[in-house]
Amino acid sequence: MSYFPNRPYNVAVIGAASGIGEAAARFLAAEGARVACLDANEAGAATVAKALPAKGGESFSARTDVTDAASVENAIAGTAKAFGQIHALVNCAGITGKTNIKAHEVELADFDRVHAINLRGALIVSQAILRHMLPHNYGRLLHVASIAGKEGNAGMTAYSATKAGLIGMVKSMGKDYAETGVTVNALAPAVIRTPLVAALPDATVKYMTDKIPMRRCGELEECAAMIAFILSPACSFTTGFTFDLTGGRATY
Ligand SMILES: NC(=O)c1ccc[n+]([C@@H]2O[C@H](COP(=O)([O-])OP(=O)(O)OC[C@H]3O[C@@H](n4cnc5c(N)ncnc54)[C@H](O)[C@@H]3O)[C@@H](O)[C@H]2O)c1
């Protein structure tokens, strides 16, 4: 099966310097997409972009901070200048903030920081890319949410709340653009081994992994393959939906 039968198929990956975004960039490029690696970590994004196969065309990279609308606009404009039409975008930028703390201990500054990236940042990204996609009457926009947004993880108030907000935002946006060729979806993974997870306390990772019926973490390749399908032309009758990637933890 070819995910991207029509070339060029141009995809922007935000958060491409690490973890799920990096794995997605590699997978998408290997499948023949032309990939723009965008990340607040400019050097990291450039390193990933340089290492990508150029099957679908030369990659591009740019610094992008999702908390800053001008930065996101510039990155989208730079990608469009390099590639022309951007067919798909996956937003993998996200942070957990402080974890293993109860709700009454959450510092507002930490909550605001998590919110600025995970939820407000997702709106900024959506607005910038929708303005690009809508005139083309085609687009695949995907935000990486989390099982925490569906179930609520103990000790992760800010993270769970912002991911739940992101899932709600995607439901609304999906309906806003349902009569156009632009779909807006989310992906809710459980634990995938990435630097974000490696930075969490062991107790938090055990709490999350113990809840997975398959009794294991998800693999980056499994995550990247699902992202590629959702970003592909074949995923054409689904919008406003949150795809599950939890080894059976969520069955809805
Ligand atoms: N790893 C998991 O188990 C897991 C599970 C569920 C959901 N997620 C979500 O998947 C996404 C990716 O997570 P990951 O595990 O790959 O994390 P990661 O820390 O490995 O990568 C996140 C990337 O986002 C970038 N980033 C952070 N702030 C940014 C900003 N303001 N602007 C632009 N880029 C920024 C970082 O530089 C980094 O490259 C996140 O949204 C995370 O919440 C991860």
The ligand as an ORCA input file, in Angstrom:
! r2SCAN-3c Opt
* xyz 0 1
  N       5.408      9.822     24.400
  C       4.216      9.477     24.829
  O       4.041      8.459     25.518
  C       3.031     10.319     24.509
  C       1.777      9.813     24.841
  C       0.659     10.573     24.536
  C       0.792     11.779     23.918
  N       2.040     12.258     23.617
  C       2.108     13.548     22.962
  O       2.843     13.424     21.764
  C       3.487     14.648     21.460
  C       4.983     14.373     21.232
  O       5.512     13.833     22.421
  P       6.953     13.156     22.488
  O       6.840     12.056     23.486
  O       7.441     12.872     21.132
  O       7.781     14.350     23.176
  P       9.266     14.897     22.933
  O       9.568     15.713     24.138
  O      10.173     13.776     22.568
  O       9.102     15.837     21.658
  C       8.352     17.017     21.709
  C       8.913     18.004     20.710
  O       8.108     19.201     20.789
  C       8.985     20.295     20.711
  N       8.391     21.464     21.340
  C       8.208     21.693     22.665
  N       7.699     22.913     22.863
  C       7.543     23.466     21.633
  C       7.055     24.714     21.175
  N       6.674     25.675     22.025
  N       7.013     24.943     19.843
  C       7.437     23.996     18.968
  N       7.937     22.817     19.343
  C       7.979     22.549     20.664
  C      10.254     19.854     21.439
  O      11.376     20.660     21.075
  C      10.373     18.409     20.998
  O      11.155     18.293     19.829
  C       3.211     15.585     22.653
  O       2.134     16.420     22.347
  C       2.841     14.616     23.750
  O       2.004     15.241     24.712
  C       3.144     11.551     23.898
*
